[in-house]
């Protein structure tokens, strides 16, 4: 018994607690749990207390789930990309999707470069040191000096991470290239677990970046090749198109990861990169003297591609009714890309064989590696459906000079597209200018817009001895505004200097160089005042040597020694017709993606070649066709996208969409707005077309009055004391009716050539009236000498209701301001016309 008792405590009973032991409690964890519970219950209590709907709680929970799901997907993509970089072969064996494979898997002429990746990996610690030095010694002082509020800005941590930049494939061009250059395309991929933290101590603000993904095709050009060491004159680096980028933010900038803001933040960063590294912008590193690489700072395009976007047939019907029981038609439109230039056609409503008859012109800088990409979509209220795509090699277009064919659409069971492509050569003499002007009918009108006869290339170098502006003995923040007709571009701002250096390139499509002028104005961005201007008739270039001027130009209304150094070249656009035998057959090389449409948003597009059937090569211009199914009410659009770094619109793909998407909706289009066709007679702006169509319907066999679209009363004067142009919109009369209830008119104004959103002025909307009274005053900050070179663009539009289709142009007038009576002012009635030209003034 005693033995059992002795063994009992050892075998079954737990050891006794030492005297004085106290039960431990995690007070901090308990308080944190209570705080979380209180934070969750407080909104519910507040909603009940305020008598609000419980739907707000559901909305908040939905938003929270959406944010967490978005961050989870981003982390998954980062892990997948890191796994691919660590062990590429294993990832392939495990069945990586085709869209994640490196370029050398898809392209037979793209080679692996493991030796280069090993070299970069060995150099990566020293590259990281250079990056940290760049951030701390260059970027940090520049940010501090940009604004007094950023005087305490600093980088607290700069770590580029352990994963080096990887080159997935290298392609070397050996055909159709100059013998004195080497062209390489590098498929780069950077998936970095970097940490870059910054702080503004003055405002207790901390932010940073936790990881970055960048995927894109970088072109490296070694030219010119020379006979002396180092054998290469210069190195040029740029992206052929915008790279795909994805960023994970930390700190205060973590708000940018919220769905909706993440794409916006990445797009802004992409725009900054585009201004420096996306074609036609480039970084040029000289390896020899400046004289030998001077031509690289003034790149001349290889040619101009004129795209006649004519029609399509046998498209798929994507619209359905009664939950898919009834098949409908489609509302097709096209998105056209040539490198970084993107155009969007108008939408043809409910038509499977749409006719657009639109014309676009795009610059081609590097045709080896550049393609013409076209995608068709069906416009829908939510996500647009994919109707097919097409990719054409520009080398083939350059060889043929003229292609007029039907092309079968890829990635869809049916559908074909009719295109007419013209390769225009840049000629350095004006011997054929008259013939070109006759071909595009530019010799019979005074218009500034239409098909282009020539191309103006401008290299803005620097300025000297600029005046101080409004404040004496203070350096201005100069920028340069250049305009030809209604097309304007703007340079970057140079801060706190009266001798700025820009070194930027600009291009302008010219309709008729015999009648158009280049207007240049240097402005102080800080005080919004003019530092000088000059006007150069383009006809001077026609008589210059090689149609080029390279000199310092004296500025008017500026300092006595204020000059602007520019190099300007004019090139005539000529369609060279090749002599061919009667049995000649051409075949445009169409590149077809080898990956499915789930991988459309991946930067590396896999392609293989095929040849469609050839068509006839008629050189007759397309005649305008206005589809009977077009619905009126589409607003008048802005000017066409210029092939320049400062394009007014970017319809590019969503930069943050690195994941494959099963839907082919063009969610990448930031603004669903068609790019106006530039052809003056072949295709007018869409709003003007529809307005003329309405006029024909209103006429219907009867004779309309002198002012069929009505009139608008304006008071225009320039106030010298306020240094502003004052425009008073009084009223309109006898407007056309958009519906049985009349119209809902309002007035929109621009001071051309400025068509930015900040330069727009709008009146209120008058409901259901054809004789609205506004009596609203607007002003534009502009000096009297400058305003006399500008044009006031006044458009009367119909507003319609929310989601209404009854929106569109009611009439337009362009008012020239080159009048000596502008200081006194005048009040007049102006006749409204379809496009604003030839206004009749009624006193």
MOBEL-V289686 format. One line per field, one symbol per residue. ss: DSSP state (A for helix, B for strand, O for the rest). A space follows every 10 residues. Layout:
# MOBEL-V289686
ss->???
This chain:
# MOBEL-V289686
ss->OAAAAAAAAA AOOOOOOOOO OOOOOOAAAA AAAAAAAAAA AAAAAAAAAA OOOOAAAAAA AAAAAAAAAA AAAAAAAAAA AAAAAAOAAA AAAOOOOAAA OOAAAAOOOO BOOAAAAAAA AAAAAAAAAA AAAAAAAAAA AAAAAAOAAA OOBBBBBBBO OOOOOBBBBB BBBOOOOOOO BBBBBBBBBB BBOOBBBBBB AAAOBBBBBB BBBBBBBBBB BBBBBOOOOO OBBBBBBBBO OOOBBBBBBB BAAAAAAOOO AAAAAAAAAA AAAAAAABOO OOBBBBOOOA AAAAAAAOOO OOBBBBBBBB BBBOOOOOOB BOOOOBBOOO BBBBBBBBOO BBBBOOOOOO BOOOBBBBBB BBBBOOOOOO BBBBBBBBOO OOOOBBBBBB BBBAAAAAAA OBBBBBBBOB OOOOOBBBBB BBBBBBBOOO OOAAAAAAAO OOOOOOOOOO OOOBBBBBBB BBBBOOOOOO OOOOOOBBBB BBBBOOBBBB OOOOOOBOOO BBBBBBBBBB OOOOOOBBBB BBBBOOOOBB BBBBBBBOAA AAOOAAABBB BBBBOBOOOO OOBBBBBBBB BBBBBOOOOO OOOOOOOOBB BBBOOOAAAO OOOOOOBBBB BOOOOOOOOO OOOOOOOOOO OOOOOOOOOO OOOOOOOOOO OOOOOOOOOO OOOOOOOOOO OOOOOOOOOO OOOOOAAAAA AAAAAAAAAO OOOOOOOOOO BBBBBBBBBO OOOBBBBBBB BBBOOOOOBO OBOOBBBBBB BBOBOOAAAO BBOOOOOOOO OOBBBBBBBB BOOAAAAOOO BBBBBBBBOO OOOOOOOBBB BBBBBBOOOA AAOOOBBBBB BOBOOBOOOO BBO
